[in-house]
Amino acid sequence: MTRESDPAMGRPAAADPARSPQRPAAAAGASAMSRAMSRRSVLRGGLMGAAGLLLGGAPDLRIRAAERPAKAKAVIQIWMWGGPSHLDTFDPKPDAGPDYCGPLDKPIRTNVDGILIGELLPRLATQADKYAIIRSMTHGVNAHETASYIVQTGRLPGGRLVFPCVGAVVSLFKGYGADYEGLIPPYIVLTQPQGRFSEAGFLGLRYKPFATGGDPAQKRFAVEGVVAAGISDERQRARRDLLHKLDALGGALKDDPRLAPLAESEEQAYDLILGDAGKVFDLSDEKDELKDRYGRNTFGQSCLMARRLVERGVPYVTINYKGWDTHKQHFQIVRRKLPEMDSGMAALLEDLSDRGLLESTIVWWSGEFGRGPKVQWEAPWNGGRSHYGRVFSAVLAGGGFQGGRVVGASDARGESVKERPVYPWDLIASMYELLGIDPDGTFPHPPDLKVRITPSKADGVTIGGRLREIM
């Protein structure tokens, strides 16, 4: 990986965090294994095991969100995996010329006076009053793994700790260690894990996301460990009955009180598979008109699924939206993908608003960086855009963030921050505050280290400040 640095960040982005050793977490996990788990922990462990997660390798951190008013209850993160172009989406530069705009030089007006966005986003243009655009995101790193770690954790890599991403932190404060009672795990990824770094960091495996797998755009959404492709509910029940008939040892020990938690764990697991909880993954009860509005594709139906999950009380959902690493054939790719994104994201904002969910749900759109403002017309790129971490865009909606606003600005060509730099830790701290999580608080860390939830200047970073303009 290329070693890159930015003066504003205070120190170089050293090694790939995905490969950094997690020494404190490993030690904590080993000690946690020896602790007696509560009956409730056993039940949760059984459920998570059924969903493909592991409980035993992480400390059982019981904690509540800070005693502060929370405007947001949930987050839907639209992760633009690979890095979307800011010039072609939410920071158009029509006067920069064809070497910067390429053929996309006709930005469109939105329903908010003075705000223009990319010409391939007409439906989002009608929803601009619901979201705020940050046009001055920056971290200066152009490597996927390192930039992903920074944007999703709000931390610089290279230290002795691997920090958890936002989803894991929300799962800690809003999940099973707090007041969450749902059978659906509190941190869901649609549909595949990113794989760029360890999402849970030093918090351990308990706080990793449950990645659904499958494709919600298919007739039957095959969710890992919950919905099996090609197997009906009736067949699942028959399999369970057969299992019980064959389990002679379990039948002989069914009255042993020591096995009662396992029996209850099985009951809850099958409630998830066959009961009401698992029905959240069944889109067949949604109207065809609504599915069409979202778009009959993986991203569009993932947005619909995300709305269903937060409606059920799931506090954190990530949509991993691949395909934005457009080094070659950039404009051909975005002409296909941006209309898909436009439909899914616009329908999500509208649907959340119509159901009264937007005021309590943060929608966070971002990639790990932007893309090079100057088009690489030369071979072998032939009209591509490179990685670009010096300045890029993010979008925030709902959960206490005010729509119809623009924060910060890039220069005339989208090459650098012109005003109001916003760093990933500024954005994340703002979300935590709206979620009722104290950004200046500390993690309940097993070795009793005082680890801040978000960094301060003492950690060697420049603080741009929370997004008070839109909070």
N, C-alpha and C positions, 0 to 999 in steps of 0.2 A: 504494500500500500504506500502511496506517496505521502511523505511527511509534509503537512501543510500547517500554516499558522496565520493568525490574524492579530494585529496589535491590539484590537479592541477586546480580544478574548483573554489577553494577559499571559498566555503560554501556549506552546504548540500542542496540536492534537497528536498525541504520540501513537501508541499502538492501537490496533483494532480492538475495541472493547469486547467484541464477540469472542476474542481469544484470551482476554485478560483473566488471570486466576481469581477465583472468588474465595480467598482464604478465610475471611471471617465468617462468610455464609456457610462454608463447608463445616467449620468447627461447630457453628451453632446448630446446623442440621443434625450432626452426630449426637450432640447433647440432647436435642429435642427427641430423638428416637428413644432415648432411655426414659423419658417422662411417661407417666401413666396418662393415657388419654381419657377424657371424659366420655360418657356414653354418647353424648351429642357429637363429639369429635369422631367417634367410630362410625356413627351414622353418616356424617358428612363424608368421611373417608370412603365408605362404601359407595356412596353416590358418585363421588368424584372418580373413583376407580371405574365405575360403570361408564363414565363419560370419557375415560381415557386419561384422567389426571391422577397424580400421586399426592398423598397427604403427608406421608411419614417423613419426608426429607426436609421439612421446614419447621421453624419454631411456631408454636401456637400463639400468635400475637393477638391478644384481646385488647381492643382499643376502640374508643368512640371518637367520632369527629369532634373537633373543638366546639365548645359551647359558644357558637356565634350563629347569627341568622344565615341560613342557606337559601339562596334563591334558586339554585339548581339541584335537581335530584339525580340527573343522569347525563351522560356524555355519549354522543354518537361521533366517532372519529372517522372521517373519510380520509384514509391514508393513501395519497397519490404516489404509489410505490414507483420509484425511479426518478421522480422530480419533474413536475409540470412546468411548462414555460409560463413565466409571469406576463410576458408581452402578449401572448396569445390568449390569455384568460382574463385576469382581473387588473392588469396594469398595461393597457395598450399604449403604444407610442406611434400613432399614425404619421407623425411628422419626421420620424427618424430615418425614413427611406427604406427601399427594398432590401438593403443589406441587413436590416434589423427586423422589419415587419414581414419580409417575403410577400406572398400574395395576400396575407391577412392584414390589410391596411384600412379597413372600414369598420372601426368600432361602432357599437350601437348605444343609443341612449337607453337609460333604465327608467324605472318609474320614480326615481329620485333625481331631482334637478341637479345637473352638474356632474353626475357619476356616469361614466362610460365604461363598458366592458367589451370583451372580445366579440366579434361578429358571429361566432359560432355558438353563442350562449343566449339565444333570444328568450327562452323561457325563464332563465335566471334573471334576465333583465327586468322581467315583470315582478320579481320577488325581491328587488334590491332594498326595499324598505324593511326587510326582515333580517338582513345580514350586514355586518361591517367588514370592510376590506382593510387589511393591513398591508401596505405597499412598501414597507421598510424593514421587513424581516432580514436578519443578517446573522451569520456566524463565520463566514469566510472559509469554510471547509468544502472541498470538492470531491471527497471520497464517500461513496455510498454508506459503508458501514459506520464510519465515524460520524458523518452528518446525521444519519438515522438515529444513532445513540443520543446525540446532542439534542435533536429536535424532540425526541420522544421521552427523554428523561430530564432535560433541562440541566444537564451536567456535562462537564468536559471529561473526556476519557483520560486514562493514563495513571490514575491514582490507585490506591490499594483496594478500593471498593468498586464493585460494579453496581451501579444504582438501578433501582426499579423504574420502569416506564410509568407514565401517567395512569394507564389502566390498572397496573398492579397496585399503585398507591391508592387509587379509588377503591379497589377491591379490599385493601386493608382497612380503610376507614369506613367504607360503606357496605362491605360484604359480610361474610359469616362471622367475623370478629366483632361486628357492630350489631345492627338490628335487622339485617337482611335475613329473611326466612324462606325465600323461594327455593324450589327444587332446581331451577335452572341456575347454573353457576353464575356468579356475579360479574364475571369478565369474559365476554364472548368475542371471538374473532370470526368474521365471515370472509372467506371460508377457509383460508390457509394461513398458518402463522408466517410472519415475515421472514424469520430465520436470519435476520441481520445481527441480532444480539440476543442475550438472555433477557427476556421481557421482565422477569421478576427480580433480577439482580440479587442482592444480598437478602431479600425477603424470603427467597426459597421457593420450592416447587408449589407450595400451597397457593401462591398468588400468580402463577402462570395462567394465561388465558386458556379457555376451552375453545379450540379451533374446530368448527363444525365439519369441515370437509364438505364434500358434495357440491351441489349447485342448486340454489333456490329457483332457478329458472326452469329446471326440469319438472316433469309432471309430479314426481315424488321427490322431495328434498331429502336425500340420504344423509342424515346427520350422524356423525361418528358416535357409535355406542348408544344411539337413541332410535334412529329410524334406519332400518336396513333396507337397502335397495332390493326390490323384487320380493319382499317378504311382507305379507299382509298382517294386520293386527291379529286376525284369527289364527294364523300360523304361529305367530309369536306366543299366543296363549297356549296353543297345543304343545309347543316346545317346552314351555314352562311346566305344564302338567306332566310331560314325559320326564323331565328332569327330576321332578319330585318323586315320581314312581321309581326311578332308578337310584335315587339317593337313599340307600338303605341306612347308611351311617347317620345321615341327617335325621331320618325318621326315628331312629332309635334314641337319638339325643335331643329330640325336639323339646323336651321338658327341662333340659338343663339350662338354668338361668344364665350361665356364662355365655350361652350362644344366642340369647335373646337379642342383643344388639345387631348380630349378623342377620337374624331373621327380619328385624325391622328395617335394616339396610336394604335387604332384598325387596321388601315391600315398597320402600320409597323408590328404589331403582325402577321397579316395574310400574310404579305410578308415573314416573317420568316417561317411560317408554310407551305405556298403554293408557295412562290416565289423562287428566285434563292438562297437566303442566306441559307435557310433550306436544300437545296440540298447537302450541304457539308456532311450531315449525311447519304446520300444515297450512299452506296458502290457499287451499281449495275453497275456503269459506270467504275469501276476499272477492269482491265483484270484479268481473272482467274489465269493466271500464277503468277501475282504479289500477289494476295491473298494467293496462295499456298506458295509462298516464305515467307510471313509473318506468316503463320500458320493458319489453319482453326479452331481457338479456340478464346476464349474471349480476351486473352492477345494479341495474334498476330494481330487480327483485331482492337484492341484498339490502337496498335502501328500504324497501317495503318490510322486509324481515326485521331490520333494525328498529323501525317504528313499532312493530308488534312486540319486540323484546322490551323496549323501554316502557311500553304501555303495560307490560306485565311486571314492571318494577326492577328490571335488570339495570344496574347502575352504570355499566360501561360496555359499549359495543364498538368494536373496530371493524370497518369495512376495508380490507386490504385490496386496493384497486390497482392491479398490475398494468404494465404496458406503457409507462411514461418515460422510459429511458431511451429517448428518441435521437440517438446519434446519427442515424441514417433515415432517410425518407420521412423526416419529421412532419412535413406538412400533409403528406398523404395519410400518415397515421392520425394526426390530430383532427383531420377532416372527418375521419370515421369515429374517433373516440370522444371528441368534445360534444357532439350532439347526444351521444349516449349519456355522458356525464350530466349534460344540461337537463335532460328529461328526468333522470333519477334524482338528482339533487334538488331540482325545483319542485318536483312532486313531493319529496320528503319534507321540505320546508312548508309547503302548502298544507300537506296532510297533518303534520304536527300542529300547525296553527289552527286548522279547522277543528281538531280534537282537543284543543286547550292544553296541549302538551309542550308547545314550543317555549312557553314562559318558564318551564321547569327542566328543559332539556337543552344542553349546549350542543350545537353542531359545530365541529371543528374540522375544517378542510385545510390540508397542507401536505406537502411532500417533504423530503429531506433537504431539498434546496430547489432553486429554480433552474433555468437552462440558459445557456449563453445567449446574451442579447444579439450578438452578431452571428448571422447565419453562416455556417461553414459550407459554402458552395463548392469548395474544392474537393477533389477525390482524396480519400475514398468515401467521404461523408456525403457529398452530392446533395446538399441541402439539409444538413442536420444541425442539431443544437447540442452543445456540450454541457457538462455539469457546471453549476454556477451557484456558489454559496455566498457571494458578496452581497447580493440583494435578491430577495424573492418575495412572494406574496403568501398570505394566509387569509382565511375567511372564518369569521366567528358569527354564530347566530344563536339566539335564545338563551335561556338560563340566566338572564340578567344582563346580557350584552345587548346594547342598543343597536338596532338596524339603521340602515340609511346613512351610514357614516363611513368616512375614509380616514385611516390613521397613517401618518407618515407619507413619505413620497420618495420615489427614486428620481434620478436625474433624467435628462431629456432622452437618453437612449436606454434607460433601464440598466445602467452599468454599475451604479453605486447608490448608496443611500444619500439622498439630498437633505432630508430633515426627519427628525424623530426616529432614530434607530430603535428597533424592537428586537431583543434577543429572545431565543426560545425560553429561557428561564423567566423572562418577564411575562410572556404569554401564559406559561404554565402556572405561575404564581397567581395570575389573575383568575384562571379557571378554578384553582384550588380555593381561593377566597370565596368565589360564588358558590362553590360546593360546600362551604362551611368547614373546610380544612384549613388550618392555620399554616400559611406558607412559611412563616418564621418559626414554627414549632420544630420539634425533633422527632425522629423515628424511635419507636420502642425497640432498640437494637440489642440483641442478646449479649454481646460483650460489654454492654453498658457504655458504649461510646456515644457521645453526644453528636449525632449526625443530623444536620438541618434537613428539613424537607425540601427546601429550595436553597440555592447557594446565595452567599452574600459576597461583598467585595473582598472579604478575608479569604475567600476561596479562589481569588485571582481572576475574577470576571468583572466586566463592566456592567453595571446595572442601569438599564434604560428606564426602569420604573414600570409599575403595573399600569394596565390600560384604563386609567381613570376616565379618559375621553369617552369611553363607550360603556362604562360600568355604572 
